[in-house]
Amino acid sequence: MPDIHEDNISFSVLIPDGESSFVLSVLQCLGKVKNVKIYVLSNEPWGRIRFSRYINHFFSYPKEEGDERRLVAINDIVKKKKIDIILPVEQQAIRLFSRNSETLSKLTSIVHLPKTEAFDIARNKWWLAEWLKKNHIPSPPTVLYQSNVKFEETLSTLSFPVLLKPIFGSGGNGIKYFENASALNRYCKERPYSNKFIVQSYINGYDISCSLLCRNGQILAHTIQKRVTDEALNFRPTTDIDFYYDSCTYNVVKEVVDKLNWDGIVNFDLRYDEQDKQVKVIEMNPRYWGSLLGSLSAGVNFPYLACLSGLSHDFPEMSANPIRFVHGKTTIRHLVRGFFHKNKSTQYYDKSNLEYSFRDPFPAVIAIYLYVYKQIKKKIAAVPKTFHA
């Protein structure tokens, strides 16, 4: 990361949704910087995040009391700890703060967030597909699933194979692949909840991801990354990624954030279409993302830059260094394979998230303990009870 005079900048930040699965990565990004005090509020009083070495103080509130109680707790913490800026991580909290930004900004600074209308377009796959089509931005043909006769006529406008996707969702969950219309219709008729799905033509090509920090539709920082090996029909988040620069990808996402006048962070899922040689927008994720530590390793600390921008500090546009980043299990697999394979071209990597886990080990240890405890508890509950007269 270029010199932003980190030693001269100090601030306190409150993360108001410590229960998010992405919070640990955000903490580990902020923990890389001196003079940043980190406070966390969560509705999980004994969640693994509580044990991170980077937290100055951990607060919790009862989950059942909802967002109203969260806002009360935030108000108290900001006043008590003199918080300089608030950094929401997950979609629910980001939308909550976007909707209440006028009131909350009177308490303290908040990182830049998208307007609620733009946010809702980004997270709703059907609304996004319609918006992309209206604005002539490259994207796959998409229709909304409807359980009526007209749907078959609408479906004829798509080329097969297709993907059935939940309108809301992430991480590849719930995505199904179909070679023909009869298989799709048969699957949907057996599931009455399919009305909450879109159908999208499958693109032959490879996945690309682009992460951004924006202000008033202008890109302040970005990273572009793709899978090391693209696996057909693998819709799960990748564990091996190459960071690189691609002008076609950059120009496509630049047009989207400009027309949405986007504020804050966002992660794009895109796909390169080998048939028409275009990069096409697939989804937008208006929250932090799973490869965040990869972005950090490539030289772009998104949470820190989001705080700087929210506190009106200027910095030059940031982009990634070309590196290969892998996640923990994959790191171990590469090391093992390296002993047995002569061709190491796909075995090497520059950075891994293991180094961050080693520096902040307790959240991972607690997560393993809780998993084992739940599994044992489940097995005990499954044992038939015997009764004696």
C-alpha positions in Angstrom: 0.0 0.0 0.0 1.4 3.5 -0.9 2.3 5.7 2.1 -0.9 7.3 3.5 1.0 8.6 6.5 -0.6 6.0 8.7 1.5 7.1 11.8 -0.2 10.5 11.6 -3.7 9.2 11.5 -5.5 7.7 14.5 -9.1 7.0 15.0 -11.6 4.7 16.8 -14.0 2.6 14.8 -17.2 0.7 15.8 -18.2 -2.4 13.9 -21.9 -2.7 14.7 -22.6 -6.2 13.3 -19.9 -8.4 14.9 -22.0 -11.5 14.2 -21.2 -11.3 10.5 -19.1 -14.1 9.1 -17.0 -11.5 7.3 -16.1 -9.5 10.5 -13.0 -11.5 11.3 -11.4 -10.6 8.0 -12.4 -6.9 8.5 -10.8 -7.0 12.0 -7.6 -8.5 10.6 -7.4 -5.8 8.0 -7.8 -3.0 10.5 -5.5 -4.7 12.9 -2.6 -4.3 10.3 -2.7 -0.5 10.9 -1.3 1.3 13.9 -3.3 3.8 15.9 -6.7 2.3 15.2 -8.9 1.4 18.1 -11.5 -1.2 17.2 -14.8 -1.7 19.1 -17.3 -4.4 18.2 -21.0 -4.8 18.9 -22.6 -8.2 18.3 -25.9 -10.1 19.0 -23.8 -13.2 19.8 -22.3 -12.6 23.2 -19.9 -15.6 23.0 -19.2 -15.6 19.2 -15.7 -16.4 18.1 -15.0 -12.8 17.2 -15.0 -11.8 20.9 -11.6 -13.5 21.2 -9.8 -11.6 18.5 -6.6 -9.9 19.7 -7.5 -6.8 17.6 -10.6 -5.8 19.6 -10.2 -3.1 22.2 -13.7 -3.7 23.6 -16.5 -6.1 22.8 -20.2 -5.3 23.4 -23.3 -7.4 22.9 -27.0 -7.1 23.0 -29.9 -9.7 23.0 -30.5 -10.9 19.4 -34.3 -11.2 20.0 -34.5 -7.4 20.6 -33.6 -6.7 17.0 -32.4 -3.6 15.2 -34.1 -1.2 17.6 -31.9 -2.5 20.4 -28.9 -2.4 18.2 -29.4 1.3 17.5 -29.8 2.0 21.2 -26.6 0.1 21.9 -24.7 2.0 19.1 -25.8 5.3 20.5 -24.5 4.4 24.0 -21.2 3.0 22.7 -20.5 6.0 20.5 -21.0 8.4 23.4 -19.2 6.3 26.0 -16.1 5.5 23.9 -16.1 8.7 21.7 -16.2 6.6 18.5 -14.9 8.5 15.4 -16.5 6.3 12.7 -18.9 3.4 12.3 -18.2 0.6 9.8 -21.0 -1.8 9.1 -20.0 -5.1 7.4 -22.9 -7.2 6.4 -25.9 -6.4 4.2 -28.5 -6.1 7.0 -26.4 -3.6 8.9 -25.4 -1.6 5.8 -29.0 -1.2 4.8 -30.0 -0.3 8.3 -27.4 2.5 8.4 -28.2 3.6 4.9 -31.9 3.9 5.8 -31.1 5.8 9.0 -28.0 7.7 7.8 -29.5 11.2 8.4 -30.1 10.4 12.1 -27.0 8.3 12.8 -24.6 10.8 11.1 -25.5 13.3 13.9 -23.9 10.9 16.4 -20.5 10.4 14.6 -19.0 9.8 11.1 -20.2 6.7 9.1 -18.3 5.1 6.3 -19.8 6.0 2.9 -22.8 3.8 2.1 -24.9 3.4 -1.0 -28.3 5.0 -1.1 -31.1 2.6 -0.2 -32.5 2.5 -3.7 -29.1 1.6 -5.2 -28.5 -0.9 -2.5 -31.8 -2.7 -3.1 -31.1 -2.9 -6.9 -27.7 -4.4 -6.2 -28.8 -7.1 -3.8 -31.9 -8.2 -5.7 -30.8 -10.3 -8.7 -34.0 -9.7 -10.7 -33.9 -6.0 -10.2 -30.2 -5.9 -11.0 -30.8 -7.9 -14.2 -33.5 -5.5 -15.3 -31.4 -2.4 -14.4 -28.4 -3.8 -16.4 -30.6 -4.5 -19.4 -32.1 -1.0 -19.3 -28.7 0.7 -19.0 -27.2 -1.5 -21.8 -24.5 -3.0 -19.6 -23.3 -6.5 -20.7 -25.1 -9.2 -18.7 -26.6 -12.7 -19.4 -30.3 -12.9 -20.6 -32.4 -13.3 -17.5 -36.1 -13.9 -16.8 -38.1 -14.1 -13.6 -39.6 -17.6 -12.8 -43.4 -17.6 -12.6 -45.6 -20.6 -12.0 -48.0 -20.0 -14.9 -48.4 -20.8 -18.6 -46.8 -17.5 -19.8 -43.5 -18.6 -18.2 -42.9 -21.3 -20.9 -43.3 -18.6 -23.5 -40.9 -16.3 -21.6 -38.4 -19.1 -21.2 -38.2 -19.6 -24.9 -36.3 -16.3 -25.1 -33.4 -17.8 -23.3 -30.7 -20.1 -24.8 -29.9 -23.3 -22.8 -28.3 -24.4 -20.6 -29.5 -22.1 -17.9 -29.1 -21.5 -14.2 -31.9 -21.2 -11.6 -30.9 -18.8 -8.9 -32.5 -17.4 -5.7 -33.3 -13.7 -6.1 -31.6 -13.2 -2.7 -28.6 -15.1 -1.7 -24.8 -15.4 -1.9 -21.9 -17.9 -1.9 -23.4 -19.9 -4.7 -26.1 -21.3 -2.4 -29.2 -22.6 -4.1 -27.9 -22.3 -7.7 -29.0 -25.2 -10.0 -27.9 -26.0 -13.6 -30.4 -27.3 -16.3 -29.6 -28.5 -19.8 -33.2 -28.1 -21.1 -36.6 -26.5 -20.4 -38.4 -29.7 -19.4 -35.9 -30.5 -16.6 -36.2 -26.9 -15.3 -40.0 -27.0 -15.3 -40.2 -30.4 -13.7 -37.8 -29.2 -10.9 -39.8 -26.0 -10.3 -43.2 -27.6 -10.2 -42.0 -29.9 -7.4 -41.0 -26.8 -5.4 -43.7 -24.2 -4.8 -41.2 -21.7 -3.4 -39.5 -21.3 -6.9 -41.3 -18.0 -7.4 -38.4 -16.4 -5.6 -36.0 -17.4 -8.4 -34.6 -16.1 -11.6 -33.5 -18.1 -14.6 -30.4 -17.0 -16.4 -28.6 -18.2 -19.5 -25.4 -20.0 -18.6 -22.2 -18.4 -20.0 -19.4 -20.5 -21.4 -16.3 -18.8 -20.1 -14.6 -18.1 -16.7 -15.4 -16.2 -13.5 -14.0 -12.8 -12.6 -14.5 -10.9 -9.4 -14.0 -7.2 -8.8 -14.0 -5.5 -5.4 -14.4 -1.7 -5.1 -14.5 1.2 -2.8 -16.4 4.2 -4.3 -17.4 7.7 -3.5 -20.2 9.4 -5.5 -19.8 6.9 -8.3 -16.1 7.3 -8.5 -13.7 4.4 -7.9 -11.3 5.1 -5.0 -9.8 1.6 -4.8 -10.2 -1.7 -6.6 -8.9 -5.2 -7.0 -9.7 -7.7 -9.8 -9.2 -11.4 -9.3 -10.0 -14.7 -10.9 -9.8 -18.4 -10.1 -6.5 -20.1 -10.6 -8.3 -23.1 -12.2 -11.8 -22.5 -13.3 -14.0 -25.5 -12.4 -17.1 -26.1 -14.5 -20.4 -25.6 -12.6 -18.6 -24.8 -9.4 -20.7 -22.0 -7.9 -19.0 -21.9 -4.5 -16.5 -19.2 -3.5 -13.0 -19.9 -4.9 -10.1 -20.8 -2.6 -7.3 -20.0 -5.1 -7.2 -16.6 -6.8 -4.9 -14.6 -9.0 -5.0 -10.8 -8.6 -4.4 -8.9 -11.8 -5.5 -5.9 -13.8 -8.0 -6.2 -16.7 -9.2 -3.0 -18.4 -12.3 -4.6 -19.8 -13.5 -5.7 -16.3 -12.6 -2.3 -14.9 -14.5 -0.4 -17.6 -17.6 -2.5 -17.1 -17.8 -2.0 -13.3 -16.8 1.6 -13.6 -19.9 2.2 -15.8 -22.2 0.4 -13.3 -21.0 2.4 -10.2 -21.1 5.6 -12.1 -24.7 5.2 -13.2 -25.8 4.0 -9.8 -23.8 6.8 -8.2 -22.4 4.2 -5.8 -21.0 5.0 -2.4 -19.0 2.6 -0.3 -17.8 -0.9 -0.9 -19.2 -3.5 -3.3 -18.1 -6.8 -4.8 -18.9 -7.8 -8.4 -19.3 -11.3 -9.8 -18.6 -11.2 -13.5 -18.0 -13.8 -16.2 -16.0 -13.6 -19.4 -18.1 -14.8 -22.3 -15.9 -16.8 -24.7 -18.5 -16.7 -27.4 -18.8 -12.9 -27.8 -15.5 -12.0 -26.1 -17.2 -9.7 -23.5 -17.0 -9.4 -19.7 -20.6 -9.6 -18.3 -22.0 -8.6 -14.9 -23.6 -11.5 -13.1 -24.2 -10.2 -9.5 -23.4 -7.4 -7.1 -22.7 -8.1 -3.4 -23.2 -4.8 -1.4 -21.1 -6.0 1.5 -17.6 -7.2 2.4 -16.5 -10.4 0.8 -14.7 -13.7 1.4 -11.4 -12.8 -0.4 -10.9 -9.6 1.6 -7.6 -10.8 3.1 -6.5 -11.5 -0.4 -7.2 -7.9 -1.3 -5.1 -6.9 1.8 -2.3 -9.2 0.7 -2.4 -7.6 -2.7 -1.9 -4.2 -1.2 -5.5 -2.8 -0.8 -6.8 -2.6 2.7 -10.5 -1.9 2.0 -11.8 -1.5 5.6 -9.1 1.0 6.5 -9.5 3.0 3.2 -13.3 3.0 3.8 -12.6 4.6 7.2 -10.2 7.1 5.8 -12.7 8.1 3.1 -15.5 8.4 5.7 -13.2 10.7 7.8 -12.5 12.9 4.7 -8.8 11.8 4.3 -7.6 11.8 0.7 -5.5 9.1 -0.9 -4.5 8.1 -4.4 -6.6 5.5 -6.3 -5.5 2.1 -5.0 -5.2 -1.1 -7.1 -3.8 -4.6 -6.5 -0.3 -6.0 -6.9 -0.3 -9.1 -9.1 -0.2 -12.0 -6.6 -1.7 -15.5 -6.1 -3.6 -15.9 -2.8 -5.0 -19.1 -1.4 -7.0 -20.0 1.7 -5.9 -22.2 4.6 -7.0 -25.7 3.6 -5.7 -25.1 0.0 -2.4 -24.0 1.3 -1.9 -27.3 3.1 -3.0 -29.2 0.0 -0.5 -27.3 -2.1 2.3 -28.0 0.3 1.5 -31.7 0.3 1.1 -31.9 -3.5 4.4 -30.0 -3.9 6.3 -33.0 -2.5 4.9 -35.4 -5.1 4.5 -33.4 -8.3 7.2 -32.2 -10.5 5.1 -29.7 -12.3 4.6 -26.9 -9.7 3.0 -24.3 -12.0 -0.4 -24.6 -10.2 1.1 -25.4 -6.8 2.8 -22.1 -6.0 1.2 -19.2 -4.1 2.4 -15.8 -2.8 0.2 -15.3 0.2 -2.2 -17.3 2.3 -4.8 -16.5 5.0 -3.0 -18.8 7.3 -0.5 -16.1 8.2 -3.4 -14.0 9.5 -4.9 -16.9 11.5 -1.5 -17.5 13.1 -1.3 -13.9 14.2 -4.9 -14.0 15.6 -5.5 -17.7 16.4 -8.2 -17.6 19.1 -11.2 -17.0 16.9 -10.3 -20.1 14.9 -9.7 -22.2 18.0 -13.0 -21.2 19.5 -14.8 -21.9 16.2 -13.3 -25.4 16.1 -14.3 -26.0 19.8 -17.9 -24.8 19.2 -18.2 -27.0 16.1 -16.9 -30.1 18.0 -19.2 -29.3 21.0 -22.3 -29.0 18.7 -21.4 -32.3 16.9 -21.1 -34.1 20.2 -24.3 -32.6 21.5 -26.1 -33.7 18.4 -24.9 -37.2 18.7 -25.9 -37.4 22.3 -29.4 -36.1 21.5 -29.7 -38.8 18.7 -29.0 -41.7 21.2 -32.3 -43.4 22.0 -33.4 -43.0 25.6 -34.1 -46.1 27.6 -36.7 -46.1 30.3 -36.8 -48.4 33.4 -40.0 -49.5 35.1 
